[in-house]
């Protein structure tokens, strides 16, 4: 049996008895080739099943029209929505997307960055791993004029594009909401390194909201986590519930942590929200599935993905290479649901 063979421009040239250079130019609508020849070449190419090798063409020109995306995981709803936004925008401009996961490992992030560079991606969008302590592995992109955009988990001091929310303001809003619901002993879970300041900023907003409302900041109510998982949330929640007196509210910097707190409270016979009010972060789908529904902070993941991809594509189309890199801020808001409001619970 004859093996399937990829049709090349050499095959088309042989069929039409034309030079390969003529075929190549005709397929690109080059102005030196007549309309009649262009139509004939394209018609023959279609009949023969010719598919342009965009990767090879990209490698020859050192541009692959590929955006590399380096994120901690694809399993978190926020990051899945982020990817969706990137792909929607990329596809509109005929860019493909390569997705790589660091699994919150610094070592894997370094290796994945090397892989993206060796694949000659046109640009890179990254949300830092939880373990990341320095960003030297991203210099290979910046030093070679490959657009780099950090999203959500961003380094403090790296002169490149960033797409973020105001995490300080979001943390302040979440804590203020609990105070307005009558909470006076509010706990907080935090995570991450000093480099990626996302969780530190949410914590700073939490602390300032307490101070502005004359509520003391108690260190025993602030628990640092190594990772943001359901299991970590359960462990931290049990620690909080063992305190005397226990907290009457919790601001969790992720919905999965807030959900773990609600379920742990219910297992221990603690009524939510009557005895313990909770607000999460991200507005993940699970926030509307759990009983009671979870109050949360909106996190415009898809919009952030679209904005990041737009920056990459705009930068690639521009001949300018500005030293000052823009920071794009997107808004958040409180979504008050049953887990933090007695009144909403009564209305059900």
C-alpha angles and dihedrals in degrees: 000000000000114000119240109262127205110238112236134190086259089063092050091047090052092048093050097033091235133131117269089236089059091051091049093050093044091054088054094048090242114191092232092064121078121244089241093056092044091054092046093049094047092047092051092045090054093047091051093048096245115178118188114241097232093175093056091045090049093050091051089053093037089241123100100178086235127132116208116216118198114187137155095249143337093223098077112091092225093055092043089056090046090055091048091056092048093050095047091055095039094052092053089061095041095253123141124217130227114198122202129177126216094189085220090293119135091206093052091046090055091049094046091050090054090049093051091049093049088051088057097233116190093227142354133227115191140180107193125246117248091244097050112125102166137021104215090121090067094059090085088070098041093045091054098045094252106149112247125194124184115205130197098328099054133166118251098229115031120116101226140096118299134189112195147141123240096265093181092056091044091052090048092050093049093050093043089053091056091047090052088053090058102264116148102167105052123177127205135200119209137179146169137067128294088252097064099049099190096107093036090057092049088050090050090053090050092052095047092050090054092048093047089055095044094248114143119244107235116196093207088064093057114078124186118213130202091215139008103245137132091249092052089050093052092050093048092046092053089051090053094046090053091061119104107250097020120216119271094210142028133203106199117190092220134035093235089060092047091050091051089052093050093049093044090051092051091050089054093048094252112144119232119236099358095064102012127028123200137193124182136187136245103033091244117184090255089065090074095041100055119086114263096032111248124249109223149161118258115243111191096217099162092047089050090052092049092048092050093050091046090054091051094049094043090050093049091052093048123083091207122095105197118199091212110074120204126240115212116206121196125194130250133195141191117260104200113206138158099289092073105026130070090191095056090049091054091053094060 
